[in-house]
Amino acid sequence: MVALGRIGIRVLVAAAVAVIASMGLPGNALAEQRAMLGGGSGILLDGRYTCTLTTVGYDRAERMVGLTAGHCAEIGMSVQAEARQAGVIGTVAAVDHDSDFAVIDFDRAKVTPIRQVAQTFIDGIGTPPRLGDIVCENGRTSGFKCGLVWDTNLRWFQHQVCSRPGDSGGPVTIGDRLVGMNVGHIGVEMLGVRVFDIGCESLIAPLHDPAVATQIGMVLAAIDAGGGVGAGFRPL
């Protein structure tokens, strides 16, 4: 019989944990994986639809919540980070298809909220942009880009920034202030052909299909009026 001292036992335990980890088996000694999410992170809804997170914060009930575009979601859909390692990390708790936003109720044990994703850093809510302002958008497909505001009204604004499938829900910012949520593009027709961001990488402005964003203040006011998950939202 071979006698094992304390050092030998520790070595064997460490080796066993390493084997369990390599096999992908659960173990109390292994920390659960968490998703790091913020405005601009890619998310997966219902296991098949990719969109972008607008921002993460807390509501008045101290629930961790996130926002994305309403056309991405239906109530009860599961939500995952695009990388999926953490599994299901939340559920769609509210959807407004008219104003085109959705509220996600996150599992606080599985999500680490962050203020910065790529060049987008969100440190508060800003006032609506004005004609001629430069806004920046961050989408999981197109990445971070900035452009000129072309048109505004009380509910939405148009801007010269690309929006492709998967970018919906992405944050639109001025500096470190969140001012809008990307909801897609207008769909310009020229000579009978529907233009879909043909000019995204071109300087030929007439071929560009302007992106559309909802005013974030309008979105938050609508969530507050509903009084449910997300009401009283404040960013990190």
C-alpha positions as CSV (number, residue, x, y, z in Angstrom):
1,M,0.0,0.0,0.0
2,V,1.3,3.4,-0.9
3,A,0.9,6.1,1.7
4,L,-0.1,9.6,0.4
5,G,0.8,12.7,2.3
6,R,-1.2,16.0,2.1
7,I,0.8,17.2,-0.9
8,G,0.1,14.0,-2.8
9,I,-3.6,14.2,-2.0
10,R,-3.7,17.8,-3.2
11,V,-2.0,16.9,-6.5
12,L,-4.5,14.1,-7.1
13,V,-7.5,16.4,-6.4
14,A,-6.2,19.1,-8.7
15,A,-5.6,16.4,-11.4
16,A,-9.2,15.1,-11.0
17,V,-10.7,18.6,-11.3
18,A,-8.6,19.2,-14.5
19,V,-9.9,16.0,-16.0
20,I,-13.5,16.9,-15.1
21,A,-13.0,20.3,-16.7
22,S,-11.5,18.8,-19.9
23,M,-14.5,16.5,-20.1
24,G,-17.0,19.3,-19.8
25,L,-18.6,17.7,-16.8
26,P,-20.2,19.8,-14.0
27,G,-18.4,20.1,-10.7
28,N,-18.8,22.2,-7.6
29,A,-15.2,23.3,-7.9
30,L,-15.8,24.7,-11.4
31,A,-17.2,28.3,-11.7
32,E,-20.3,28.7,-13.9
33,Q,-19.6,30.6,-17.1
34,R,-21.1,34.1,-17.3
35,A,-21.9,36.3,-20.3
36,M,-20.4,39.8,-20.5
37,L,-23.1,42.0,-22.2
38,G,-23.5,45.6,-22.9
39,G,-24.9,47.9,-25.6
40,G,-23.6,46.5,-28.9
41,S,-23.4,42.9,-27.8
42,G,-24.8,40.3,-30.2
43,I,-27.7,38.2,-28.7
44,L,-29.6,35.1,-29.9
45,L,-33.4,35.0,-29.4
46,D,-35.3,31.7,-29.4
47,G,-32.1,30.0,-30.4
48,R,-32.3,31.3,-34.0
49,Y,-32.7,35.1,-34.3
50,T,-29.6,37.3,-34.0
51,C,-30.0,40.9,-33.0
52,T,-28.1,43.4,-30.9
53,L,-28.5,44.6,-27.3
54,T,-29.2,48.3,-26.9
55,T,-28.1,48.5,-23.3
56,V,-28.1,46.8,-19.9
57,G,-29.3,48.3,-16.6
58,Y,-31.7,47.9,-13.7
59,D,-35.3,48.7,-13.3
60,R,-37.0,50.1,-10.2
61,A,-37.5,46.6,-8.8
62,E,-33.7,46.0,-9.2
63,R,-34.1,43.4,-11.9
64,M,-31.2,43.3,-14.4
65,V,-32.8,44.1,-17.7
66,G,-31.8,44.8,-21.3
67,L,-33.4,46.4,-24.3
68,T,-33.5,45.4,-28.0
69,A,-35.7,45.9,-31.1
70,G,-39.3,44.7,-30.8
71,H,-39.3,43.1,-34.3
72,C,-36.6,40.7,-33.0
73,A,-38.7,39.2,-30.2
74,E,-41.9,37.8,-28.8
75,I,-42.8,37.5,-25.1
76,G,-41.4,34.4,-23.5
77,M,-38.5,33.9,-26.0
78,S,-35.3,32.6,-24.5
79,V,-32.2,34.8,-24.8
80,Q,-28.6,33.8,-25.1
81,A,-25.3,35.6,-25.6
82,E,-24.2,35.0,-29.2
83,A,-21.2,32.9,-28.0
84,R,-23.8,30.7,-26.2
85,Q,-21.3,29.3,-23.6
86,A,-23.5,30.5,-20.7
87,G,-26.6,28.9,-22.1
88,V,-30.0,30.6,-21.7
89,I,-29.3,33.9,-19.8
90,G,-32.7,35.6,-19.9
91,T,-36.2,35.8,-21.2
92,V,-38.1,38.4,-23.2
93,A,-40.5,39.9,-20.7
94,A,-42.2,42.6,-22.8
95,V,-42.6,43.6,-26.4
96,D,-44.1,46.6,-28.1
97,H,-44.3,46.1,-31.9
98,D,-45.8,49.5,-32.5
99,S,-42.9,51.4,-30.9
100,D,-40.5,48.5,-31.9
101,F,-38.8,47.6,-28.6
102,A,-38.4,44.6,-26.3
103,V,-37.4,44.2,-22.7
104,I,-35.3,41.3,-21.6
105,D,-35.3,40.0,-18.0
106,F,-31.7,38.7,-17.4
107,D,-30.6,36.1,-14.9
108,R,-28.2,38.0,-12.7
109,A,-26.3,34.8,-11.9
110,K,-25.4,34.4,-15.6
111,V,-24.8,37.9,-16.8
112,T,-22.0,40.4,-16.1
113,P,-23.2,43.8,-17.4
114,I,-20.6,46.1,-19.0
115,R,-20.7,49.7,-20.1
116,Q,-18.4,49.3,-23.1
117,V,-18.5,47.1,-26.2
118,A,-15.9,48.0,-28.8
119,Q,-15.9,51.8,-29.1
120,T,-19.4,52.2,-27.6
121,F,-19.3,53.4,-24.0
122,I,-22.6,54.2,-22.4
123,D,-22.7,56.4,-19.3
124,G,-26.2,57.7,-19.3
125,I,-29.2,58.7,-21.4
126,G,-28.9,61.7,-23.7
127,T,-31.3,64.2,-25.3
128,P,-32.7,63.5,-28.8
129,P,-30.2,64.3,-31.6
130,R,-30.8,67.3,-33.8
131,L,-30.5,67.6,-37.6
132,G,-26.8,67.7,-38.5
133,D,-25.6,65.9,-35.3
134,I,-23.1,63.1,-35.7
135,V,-24.3,59.9,-34.1
136,C,-22.5,56.5,-33.7
137,E,-24.1,53.1,-34.0
138,N,-22.8,49.7,-32.9
139,G,-24.3,46.5,-34.4
140,R,-23.2,42.9,-34.1
141,T,-23.1,42.7,-38.0
142,S,-21.8,46.1,-39.1
143,G,-19.7,47.0,-36.0
144,F,-19.2,50.6,-34.9
145,K,-19.7,53.4,-37.3
146,C,-20.7,57.1,-37.2
147,G,-22.7,59.3,-39.5
148,L,-24.8,62.4,-39.9
149,V,-28.4,62.8,-38.7
150,W,-30.6,63.5,-41.7
151,D,-34.1,63.8,-40.2
152,T,-35.8,63.8,-36.8
153,N,-39.2,63.7,-35.1
154,L,-40.6,62.9,-31.7
155,R,-40.4,59.2,-32.1
156,W,-37.4,58.4,-34.4
157,F,-34.6,59.8,-36.5
158,Q,-32.7,58.9,-39.7
159,H,-29.0,58.8,-40.0
160,Q,-26.2,58.0,-42.5
161,V,-25.0,54.8,-40.8
162,C,-25.4,51.3,-42.2
163,S,-27.9,48.8,-40.8
164,R,-27.7,45.2,-41.8
165,P,-29.5,42.1,-40.6
166,G,-28.5,41.4,-37.0
167,D,-27.8,45.1,-36.2
168,S,-31.4,45.7,-35.0
169,G,-31.5,46.9,-31.4
170,G,-28.0,48.3,-31.5
171,P,-27.3,51.4,-29.5
172,V,-27.1,54.8,-31.2
173,T,-25.0,57.3,-29.1
174,I,-23.6,60.8,-29.1
175,G,-20.4,60.6,-27.0
176,D,-21.1,58.4,-24.0
177,R,-24.9,59.1,-24.0
178,L,-27.4,56.7,-25.4
179,V,-29.9,58.6,-27.7
180,G,-31.5,55.9,-29.8
181,M,-32.1,52.3,-30.7
182,N,-31.4,51.0,-34.2
183,V,-34.5,49.5,-35.7
184,G,-33.4,49.0,-39.3
185,H,-33.6,51.0,-42.6
186,I,-36.2,52.7,-44.7
187,G,-36.0,50.7,-47.8
188,V,-35.4,53.2,-50.6
189,E,-36.5,52.2,-54.2
190,M,-34.6,53.5,-57.2
191,L,-35.7,52.7,-60.8
192,G,-37.9,49.9,-59.4
193,V,-35.1,48.3,-57.4
194,R,-35.2,48.2,-53.6
195,V,-31.9,49.5,-52.3
196,F,-30.6,47.7,-49.3
197,D,-27.5,49.6,-48.1
198,I,-25.8,49.3,-51.5
199,G,-23.9,52.4,-50.6
200,C,-22.8,51.4,-47.1
201,E,-19.2,51.2,-48.1
202,S,-19.5,53.8,-50.8
203,L,-19.4,57.6,-50.9
204,I,-22.3,57.6,-53.5
205,A,-24.8,59.1,-51.1
206,P,-27.9,58.8,-53.4
207,L,-27.5,55.0,-53.2
208,H,-27.5,54.9,-49.5
209,D,-30.5,53.6,-47.6
210,P,-30.8,55.7,-44.4
211,A,-30.9,53.8,-41.1
212,V,-33.7,54.5,-38.7
213,A,-33.4,54.7,-34.9
214,T,-36.2,55.2,-32.3
215,Q,-35.7,58.0,-29.7
216,I,-34.5,56.2,-26.5
217,G,-36.5,58.7,-24.4
218,M,-39.7,57.6,-26.2
219,V,-38.8,53.9,-25.6
220,L,-38.2,54.4,-21.8
221,A,-41.4,56.5,-21.4
222,A,-43.4,53.7,-23.0
223,I,-41.8,51.1,-20.7
224,D,-42.6,53.2,-17.7
225,A,-46.2,53.6,-18.8
226,G,-46.5,49.8,-19.0
227,G,-45.4,49.5,-15.4
228,G,-43.9,46.0,-15.7
229,V,-40.4,44.6,-16.1
230,G,-38.1,47.4,-17.1
231,A,-40.1,50.3,-15.7
232,G,-37.9,52.9,-14.0
233,F,-34.9,51.7,-16.1
234,R,-31.5,53.2,-15.4
235,P,-28.3,52.3,-17.2
236,L,-25.2,51.0,-15.4
